[in-house]
């Protein structure tokens, strides 16, 4: 399979289509036709031994001569065209459309076109180095403190209990203000 031509088609919507003309050799056409009918002849055909039904009978099994040609063309496309397109570094953005030019005939090369959307080519105009300001390697004390506060707030919420009869129980957090005094009633400094 060889690529014999390429043409770019553009429209007003910024879509770019590529049309690729491909040519399958007569040898490739004959090989795909032979493989197709060999596989088809493995099916059971009334009145014939396995593998012995004539080509005309096998064609009728798939819907006639034209349908058989379509299946063979699809096999040519799948076996040879996709490989040729890949080797030429053509990447279609979606499944391309392919059309045969003329009718499929044995011992005759087959031309067809493959058309599909491609990505636009991008040209880089400026290749000057880019400066990026990286954050410092170590966190500041304020960043660490903010992070700890954020973690605390994410996992805990504190609500004041207004009831004067509530007794402290497991799971409660208590904020306590106390003053330690001597027996004579004077406060001990540093323990309040």
C-alpha positions as CSV (number, residue, x, y, z in Angstrom):
1,X,0.0,0.0,0.0
2,X,1.4,3.4,-0.9
3,X,0.2,7.0,-0.4
4,X,0.0,8.6,-3.8
5,X,-1.2,12.0,-2.8
6,X,-2.4,14.3,0.0
7,X,-4.5,17.5,0.0
8,X,-5.6,19.7,2.8
9,X,-9.2,21.0,2.9
10,X,-10.1,23.9,5.2
11,X,-13.3,25.6,5.9
12,X,-14.4,28.8,7.8
13,X,-14.9,27.0,11.1
14,X,-11.2,26.4,11.7
15,X,-11.5,22.7,11.0
16,X,-8.8,21.2,8.9
17,X,-9.5,18.0,6.8
18,X,-6.9,15.9,5.2
19,X,-7.6,13.8,2.1
20,X,-5.1,11.1,1.5
21,X,-5.1,9.1,-1.8
22,X,-3.9,5.5,-1.3
23,X,-3.2,2.7,-3.8
24,X,-3.3,-1.0,-3.0
25,X,-1.4,-3.1,-5.4
26,X,-3.0,-5.9,-7.4
27,X,-1.1,-8.4,-5.2
28,X,-2.7,-6.9,-2.0
29,X,-6.2,-6.9,-3.6
30,X,-5.8,-10.6,-4.7
31,X,-4.5,-11.6,-1.2
32,X,-7.4,-10.0,0.6
33,X,-9.9,-11.4,-1.8
34,X,-8.5,-14.9,-1.4
35,X,-8.5,-14.7,2.4
36,X,-12.1,-13.4,2.5
37,X,-13.5,-16.2,0.4
38,X,-11.4,-18.8,2.2
39,X,-12.9,-17.7,5.6
40,X,-16.4,-17.5,4.1
41,X,-16.1,-21.1,2.6
42,X,-15.6,-22.5,6.1
43,X,-19.3,-21.9,6.8
44,X,-21.7,-24.6,6.2
45,X,-23.4,-24.2,2.7
46,X,-26.3,-26.5,1.8
47,X,-25.4,-28.9,-1.0
48,X,-21.7,-28.4,-0.8
49,X,-18.9,-29.9,1.2
50,X,-17.0,-27.5,3.6
51,X,-14.6,-25.3,1.6
52,X,-16.1,-26.4,-1.8
53,X,-18.9,-23.9,-2.5
54,X,-18.3,-21.7,-5.6
55,X,-17.6,-18.0,-5.3
56,X,-21.0,-17.0,-6.7
57,X,-22.8,-19.0,-4.0
58,X,-20.5,-17.5,-1.3
59,X,-21.2,-14.0,-2.6
60,X,-24.9,-14.6,-2.2
61,X,-24.4,-15.5,1.4
62,X,-23.1,-12.0,2.2
63,X,-25.7,-10.2,0.1
64,X,-24.3,-10.3,-3.5
65,X,-21.2,-9.4,-5.5
66,X,-21.2,-5.7,-4.4
67,X,-21.4,-6.6,-0.7
68,X,-18.6,-9.0,-1.1
69,X,-16.5,-6.3,-2.8
70,X,-17.3,-4.0,0.1
71,X,-16.1,-6.5,2.7
72,X,-12.9,-7.1,0.7
73,X,-12.2,-3.3,0.4
74,X,-12.8,-3.0,4.2
75,X,-10.2,-5.8,4.7
76,X,-7.7,-4.0,2.4
77,X,-8.3,-0.8,4.4
78,X,-7.8,-2.5,7.8
79,X,-4.8,-4.5,6.8
80,X,-2.8,-2.1,4.7
81,X,-4.2,1.5,4.7
82,X,-4.1,2.1,8.4
83,X,-0.5,0.9,8.5
84,X,0.5,3.2,5.6
85,X,-1.3,6.2,7.3
86,X,0.5,5.4,10.6
87,X,3.9,5.1,8.9
88,X,3.4,8.5,7.3
89,X,2.7,10.0,10.8
90,X,-0.9,11.1,9.9
91,X,-3.1,11.3,12.9
92,X,-6.9,11.8,12.4
93,X,-8.8,13.3,15.3
94,X,-11.8,11.0,14.7
95,X,-12.6,8.0,12.5
96,X,-11.9,8.9,8.9
97,X,-14.1,8.3,6.0
98,X,-12.9,6.2,3.1
99,X,-14.1,5.8,-0.4
100,X,-13.1,3.5,-3.2
101,X,-12.3,5.1,-6.6
102,X,-14.0,2.8,-9.0
103,X,-14.9,-0.9,-8.6
104,X,-12.8,-3.6,-7.0
105,X,-11.4,-6.0,-9.6
106,X,-9.0,-8.9,-9.3
107,X,-5.5,-8.5,-10.6
108,X,-6.0,-4.7,-10.6
109,X,-4.7,-2.1,-8.2
110,X,-7.3,-0.3,-6.1
111,X,-7.2,3.4,-5.4
112,X,-9.2,5.0,-2.6
113,X,-9.3,8.2,-0.6
114,X,-9.3,8.6,3.2
115,X,-10.6,11.9,4.5
116,X,-10.8,13.1,8.1
117,X,-10.2,15.9,10.6
118,X,-6.6,16.5,11.6
119,X,-5.1,18.8,14.2
120,X,-3.7,22.1,13.0
121,X,0.1,22.5,12.9
122,X,1.3,24.8,15.5
123,X,4.4,26.9,15.0
124,X,6.3,28.2,18.0
125,X,7.5,31.7,17.4
126,X,9.3,32.5,20.6
127,X,11.6,30.0,22.2
128,X,13.1,32.3,24.8
129,X,13.6,30.7,28.3
130,X,10.7,31.1,30.7
131,X,11.4,32.3,34.2
132,X,9.4,30.7,36.9
133,X,9.5,31.9,40.5
134,X,9.6,28.8,42.7
135,X,8.3,28.8,46.3
136,X,11.0,28.5,49.0
137,X,12.2,25.0,50.0
138,X,11.1,25.4,53.6
139,X,7.9,26.7,55.1
140,X,7.9,29.8,57.3
141,X,6.8,29.7,60.9
142,X,3.6,31.5,60.0
143,X,2.8,29.0,57.2
144,X,3.2,26.1,59.7
145,X,1.0,27.8,62.3
146,X,-1.7,28.5,59.7
147,X,-1.5,24.9,58.5
148,X,-1.9,23.6,62.1
149,X,-4.9,25.9,62.7
150,X,-6.5,24.8,59.4
151,X,-6.1,21.1,60.4
152,X,-7.5,21.8,63.9
153,X,-10.5,23.6,62.4
154,X,-11.1,20.8,59.9
155,X,-11.4,18.0,62.6
156,X,-12.8,19.8,65.6
157,X,-15.5,22.3,66.4
158,X,-16.1,23.7,69.9
159,X,-19.4,25.0,71.1
160,X,-20.0,26.6,74.5
161,X,-22.5,24.7,76.7
162,X,-24.8,27.3,78.1
163,X,-26.5,24.9,80.7
164,X,-25.3,25.5,84.2
165,X,-26.4,22.0,85.3
166,X,-24.3,20.2,82.7
167,X,-21.8,17.8,84.2
168,X,-18.5,17.3,82.4
169,X,-18.5,14.0,80.7
170,X,-16.1,12.0,78.4
171,X,-15.6,13.8,75.1
172,X,-16.0,17.3,76.5
173,X,-13.2,19.8,76.4
174,X,-12.9,22.1,79.4
175,X,-11.4,25.5,79.6
176,X,-10.5,26.1,83.3
177,X,-9.4,29.3,85.1
178,X,-8.0,28.7,88.6
179,X,-6.1,30.4,91.2
180,X,-3.9,28.5,93.8
181,X,-3.8,30.2,97.2
182,X,-2.0,29.5,100.4
183,X,-3.8,28.6,103.6
184,X,-3.9,32.2,104.6
185,X,-5.7,33.1,101.3
186,X,-2.9,34.8,99.4
187,X,-2.4,33.8,95.8
188,X,0.7,31.9,94.8
189,X,2.2,33.8,91.9
190,X,2.8,31.8,88.7
191,X,0.1,29.2,89.5
192,X,-2.9,31.1,88.4
